[in-house]
Amino acid sequence: MTVIYIAFLLTASAVLVIKTRTAPNSQFKNIFWALASAVIMKTSATIAGYERLINGLPLYEYALITNFSDMSAVVSNIFLFHFGVSILTYKIKTLIDYKIFPTLLFAGYMILYISGIIDPAELSMTSRISFGYNGAILGCVGCVNIYYERRKECAKDTVIYGFLLLGMGLFIYSVTEGLLTTKVFSMYMISMFKVVSAAILAMSAVTVTDLMKEERTRRIGFV
């Protein structure tokens, strides 16, 4: 099940990076870069966590992989929170560049991690519940909001349905990150939800990134 999950995450990462990198300048470009970064770091954390299960690893190598997996998960959750805030407030003009927030949050986590004030396991859990869960919820609301906005404009393209699909995937992700626990649900059921969320993310990434091209076309036509 983990291998399937990783495969979907890799697919979503590749699609987001390729289509965002080649897209024309757009206000959505930085937003999708944040989502791409979150997925890439989540993929890294999952692969490292899977490697950690291999028997016979030396103690130092096991510790390195564990630390890398935990910090990758933290960075992923921070970028996901950045994505959620950005897509929900993309029409609000501010004097503050939101791109500075992931850097500040990561710096704060690194200080807590190096100083040993918070146990690494608790640090990872805190980032998962606070930034991972809330970022996914905010991203879900933002995607649904864009869907209804473009629907009012009588848009009939597949992009708006891609946002609805992405919102659904983010909601499922938020459930797996913040609500489902092994105390209530089996590990197999939690893994199934993770695979479904990653599959939805990979499918929706193909269409939602086309919004950047449409926005560019609109501006050219308007001019």
C-alpha positions, -999 to 999 in steps of 0.1 A, spaced: 0 0 0 29 24 8 44 18 -26 11 28 -43 9 59 -21 45 69 -31 37 63 -68 7 87 -67 27 113 -48 56 111 -73 31 115 -101 15 145 -85 49 160 -78 60 156 -114 28 171 -129 29 201 -105 65 208 -111 64 204 -149 32 224 -155 39 251 -130 75 256 -143 64 260 -179 33 281 -171 33 319 -180 35 344 -152 4 342 -131 -8 351 -96 -15 314 -92 21 303 -100 35 309 -65 5 292 -50 10 261 -71 47 261 -63 38 260 -26 16 229 -33 43 213 -54 68 219 -26 45 204 0 39 173 -22 76 168 -29 86 170 7 57 147 17 70 122 -9 105 125 5 92 119 41 72 89 30 101 73 10 124 79 40 99 64 64 95 34 41 133 29 40 134 31 77 114 -1 79 141 -21 62 157 -45 87 193 -46 95 201 -8 92 229 4 113 218 26 143 233 58 129 217 53 95 184 46 111 186 78 131 196 98 101 167 85 80 143 91 109 154 127 113 152 133 76 117 118 74 105 139 104 119 172 91 107 165 56 72 160 70 74 192 90 85 212 59 57 196 39 31 206 64 45 242 65 43 245 27 8 230 27 -3 256 53 13 283 31 -7 270 1 -39 269 20 -36 305 32 -24 317 -2 -52 301 -23 -79 312 2 -67 349 1 -54 352 -34 -77 381 -42 -67 400 -10 -40 426 -16 -14 428 12 19 445 17 34 413 31 49 386 9 34 353 20 65 335 7 84 346 38 61 326 62 73 291 53 109 303 59 101 318 93 81 288 104 108 264 93 134 285 111 114 284 143 110 246 140 147 242 135 155 263 166 131 241 186 145 210 171 182 218 176 177 233 211 159 201 222 131 221 238 105 199 221 110 162 215 113 155 177 84 131 177 62 158 194 75 184 170 64 163 140 30 156 155 25 193 163 33 203 127 10 175 113 -20 186 134 -15 223 133 -1 231 99 -9 199 80 -45 196 90 -53 233 90 -34 238 57 -54 211 40 -87 225 54 -79 260 42 -68 247 8 -100 227 5 -121 258 13 -100 279 -11 -105 254 -40 -142 251 -34 -144 289 -33 -126 292 -67 -150 265 -81 -181 285 -72 -165 318 -84 -158 304 -118 -191 287 -120 -208 320 -116 -188 332 -146 -205 304 -166 -171 286 -170 -177 252 -186 -141 240 -187 -126 211 -168 -105 234 -146 -133 242 -122 -141 206 -117 -104 200 -111 -106 224 -82 -136 207 -68 -117 174 -71 -86 189 -55 -107 203 -26 -121 168 -21 -85 153 -20 -73 179 4 -103 172 27 -95 135 27 -59 144 34 -69 166 64 -89 137 78 -59 113 76 -36 139 90 -57 152 119 -86 129 127 -78 93 119 -58 75 146 -47 39 150 -66 39 183 -99 40 164 -91 29 128 -68 2 115 -36 11 99 -49 -5 67 -79 18 66 -58 48 72 -34 38 44 -64 34 21 -75 69 28 -40 82 21 -38 64 -12 -72 78 -22 -61 114 -13 -28 110 -32 -47 96 -63 -71 125 -63 -43 150 -59 -25 134 -89 -56 135 -111 -66 170 -101 -31 184 -106 -34 178 -143 -64 202 -147 -61 228 -119 -27 240 -131 -43 249 -165 -59 279 -146 -25 297 -150 -27 294 -188 -63 305 -188 -56 335 -166 -28 346 -190 -50 342 -220 -77 363 -204 -52 391 -197 -39 391 -233 -75 392 -246 -84 420 -223 -55 441 -234 
